Amino acid sequence: MDDKNAIPFLFEYGKKNKENKVRISTSYGNIDVLLFENTPYHRANFIYLTKKKYFKGEYFHRVVKDFIIQGGNSDNISTSKKRREIGRYLLPPDTKKGYKHHRGIISMPSSEIENPYKLASPYEFFIVQKIDGAYHLDKNYTAFGKVIKGMDVVDKISNLETDKREWPLDNVRFDVEIIE
């Protein structure tokens, strides 16, 4: 997949793959997420990556106490290999659906490349852990789901000790599976 064919592919994929509930499994417990139907490309992308087993063995690589936990990226060769097999593409922002970055929202970060249009990195996601929300993110990042069970697990991960790069000292691996 690439920037030219990702949106048409995900449009068709989303029509055929209607699943909207996933479980993020960690050694700290499970986090169940409802994916929003009206953020179709982000939902379809997450379901696609889940079915391709992209997230299997990935890490929560950024943990910011009282803010977010972020997963889906690492320096592992296996992660690079999975990305090469799937493709290099970005997703357009979909920030006008009225979703706010309340506690428990799952959202997609922008790519780290020069990115004036806030295109999203399709391989990563973050969950807002901050008790009173993170509303400064609302116009810049696409909220595409919400935690429906397991915020206690998000809280546990958020409170882990990290290094200077915000990587937990105890690695937090996860997998994602479709539950509905």
N, C-alpha and C positions, 0 to 999 in steps of 0.2 A: 504494500500500500504506500501511496505517496500523497503529496499535497493536492495533486490533480484529481486523483480518483477516490480519496478517502470519504468525502462527503457523499457522493453518489453511492458508494459502496455501503456506508453506514445507514443511509436513507433506506435502501432496500433491505439491508440486514435487520434493521429495527422493525420493519413491517412484518418480517418472517419470524423474528425472535422477540416475543412479547414479554419475556420474563422481566420482573421488576423487584424481586427480593433476593438479596444475597446475604451470605454469612461470611464474615471475616473471622477466621479461626486463628487464635494465638495461644501461647502457653499460659496466658493470663486469663483466658476465657474467650467467649464468642461475642461478636458484635454483629447484630442483624441490622440490615439497612434496606429501606424502601427507596427505590430509584424513581425519580419523578418522570412521568410519561411525557410531560410537555417540555422536557429538555432532551429531545429525541436523539441527537447525535452523541451526546455525552452518555446517555443511558445505553444506547446501542454499542458504543465503544467499550464501556465497562463490561457489558455482557459478552461481547466478542473476546476481549482479553481474558475474561474469566474462562470461557470455553476453550480458548487456546492454551490455557494453563500458564499464562504469563505470570500471574501473581504467586504461583506455587513456590514457596521458599524465599519470597522477597522479604524485605525488611521495612519496619518503621524506622526510617533513617534520619528523621528530624523530629525531635520531641521538644516542644517549648512549653514548659510548665505554665499552667493557667492560660493557655492560648490554643495550641493545636498539636495534633500528632499527624505526621505526614509519612506516607509509604509509597513504595513502588519503584524506588531507584536505589541503586548501589553501584559500587565499582567492580562488582564481580564480573568475571568473564562470561559466566552463564547468563547474566542479565543482558550484556551487550549482544551475545549470540541470539537470545530470544528477540531482542529488538530488531536486529538485522533481518531475521526471518519474517517478522511481521511487517516491518517497513518503517519509513521515516516520514512522519506527517504531524501536523498540528491541527487542533480543532478551533473553530471560531468561537468567540465568547457568546454566551447566551444569557445575558444578565438582565434582561427586561421582562422576566416572567413574574416578578414580584417577590421572589424568594429573598429572604434576609439571612445573613450568617448568624443565626441563632445557635445556641449550644446544641450540638448534635448534628449539625448540617455537614454533609460531605460535599466537598467542592474540589475543583481541579486547579492546580497552580498554573501560572503562566510559564511558558518556556523560558529558559535562561539565556537563550540567544537574543540578539538585539530584536526587540519585539514591540514596536509602538502600538500595534493593534491588540495587544494582550491575548495573543493566540495561546491556547492551552496545550500543555504537555500531556499527551494522551495516556502516558504510562504511569502517572503519579496522581495521587489524591491526598486530600487532608480532611481531617475531621475537627470541627471546632469544639474545643473542650471548655473554653472560657465560660464561666457561669453566666455572665451577663451579655454573652454574644460578642461577635467581632464585626460590628457593622461597618467599620472602615473598609472592609473587603467587598462590600456589596456591589459596587459598580465595576470592579476590576476582575472578579473571579466568578465562574459559573457554579452556583449551587445546583447540584443535580440529584440530591437525595438526602435522607435523614435517617439517623439511628433510631430504630424502633425498639431495640432491646440491646442492653450491654453497655450503657454509658458508664457503669461502674468499672468496666474493663478499660474504656478510654481514660477514665480518671486514674486508674492504676498505672497505665503506660505513661500518662502525662507527668506523673510524679517520680518517674525513674531518674536516677542521676545520669547526667550526660557529660560528654567531653566538650571541648571548646567549640566544636562544629555542630553541637546539638544532637549528636549521635548517642543513643543510650549506651552506657558502659556494658550493660547486659543486652546483647543483641535480641531484638524482638522480631522473630520471623513470623510470617503469616501466610495463609492460603485463603483464597476466596472460592466459594461454591454457590451455585444457584440454589435457592430454596423454594422459589415460586416464580 
